[in-house]
Every structure is written in C-alpha cells, then in structure tokens.
Amino acid sequence: MKGLTLIGRSAWQLVAGWAFTFGYAIFAGTVTVLSLGLFSRWLTPALLRVFGRTILRIQGVELKIEGLEHLAAPAMRVATFNHTSLLDAMIIPVLNPTGGVSAIKREVLYIPFVGIAAWLMGFLLIDRGRSERAKQVLDRAAARMKRERLTVFIAPEGTRSPNGELQAFKRGAFHLAVASGAPIVPIVIHGAFALRPRGRAVTSAGVVHVRILPALDTSGLTSETIAAFSDELHARYASELLAIEAACVL
C-alpha cells in the first residue's frame, strides 16, 4: 500500500508539475507580451514568485528562509547561490525582488513554452559551451544592471553539483560584480540535493533551508583580486552550510 501511495504521489507530481509549468509559461509569456514589457521590473518577479511557490507546493517542499530582508528592497546587486538541484529553479523565483532576473543556461530555450517565456521575460541566457559568448552576455548584463538597477541571480559554480558537494567557483559572477560595481549577496541553500538529487525525476517531500547573507561590498574588487575574493566566498559558503547542517541536527 505504501508503495502504491509513493507511485501515486510521484505520478501526481510529474503530471501536475509539468502541466502547471507549461500552462503558466504560456500565461506568463502572454501577460508579458500584452503588457508590452512596460511593467516588467515588478511584473516579471511577481509572476515568478507565484510560479515558485506553487510548484514547490506541488513538489511537497517547504522553504525556511532567513535573511530575506537582504533582498527585499529593489537594488542593483549580484545574488549568488550554491547550485545542487533542479529545485533551485523553483526556489530562486520565490526570492525575486522587484528588478530581479536570473542568469540561466541557454538550453532552456529548447523546452517547449518555457523557453519562449524565459526569453520574453528577459532572463539572461548563458551559453556555457562558449566562454567568449558567455562573457559578452555578462558584459551586456552589467550594462543592463546599471541602467535598470537589477538584481541578477547567478550560480558561481556554473552548473549543478553532481553529488551535492560545493564545487569550485567560476569567475563569471565576480566579473559581473566588477563590471557593474554591484555588491554580492550570498544565498546559501541547504537540503535541496537530498530532496531532488541530479538525475531523479521526482522530488521527495521535505524542508529546504535558505540563508541569505548581508551584502558584500565589491567596490575595491578588481580582476586581479577576484581569485582571492572567490576563495573567501567559497569558504564562507562551506562554513554556512556546515552551520545550517548542525542546526538541523539539533
């Protein structure tokens, strides 16, 4: 009986999750077109927050968020997050402030309806296979950040961790901070991998902890000091993940 219950829950999650995702992508894309992009600064994040909360509810995932005040006000910033699970694509939208936009892999364009919606809604599409093209996208993103006072969400690891461990940080997020002059707001996500590891089609019900840290000033950051800054931030992430893990055990 328990096995049948799990199968039924998995089937519900897959059918309801994808049906909602495709349907909402059509709705969000249509709303964006009809509004002519005039209200995208607050409309797009609002649409994404509804998507994130709804899809997490379907997945049976509860978010416990600390430090949301560090993202609450509209501001120009680079919001970095550790990337271990497909769940991150549902968690980050929940955190979107006015003027929030995510940097995502360009391959998303090939997902029916979702790709068109992502393009219409102004996501930053990164070509991970072409470093020069990715750099051009980040340079344009920096100019757009200054012009529109955007918060850009980006994973410094570049891609999902295959085993849930924190990977080495790439330089893209830090070059974006240097080019824009924006502070970095670290977002630490704990528990997503356990609920939805890479390669699994369905999500286990449970809790994901999100800890948002105060903004880090990058006014003195240069291309020469990026490596040291990146190493320090990586160590901070490792420390915060251990602290959250210890708190969960208590």
HUQUI-V911783 format. One line per field, one symbol per residue. phi: phi as a letter, one per 40 degrees, with the letter a starting at -180 (. if undefined). Layout:
phi->???
//
This chain:
phi->.cccccccccccccccccccdccccccccccccccfgcbcdbccdcccccddcccccccgbbcbbbgcccbcccacabbcacbbacddcbcddccccdgcabcbcccddccdgccccccccgcccccccbccccccccccccccdccbfcbbcacccgacccbgcccccccdccccccccgccbbcbbbbhccccaccgccbbccibbcbbbcdcbcbcccbccbcdccccccdcccdccccccdccccc
//
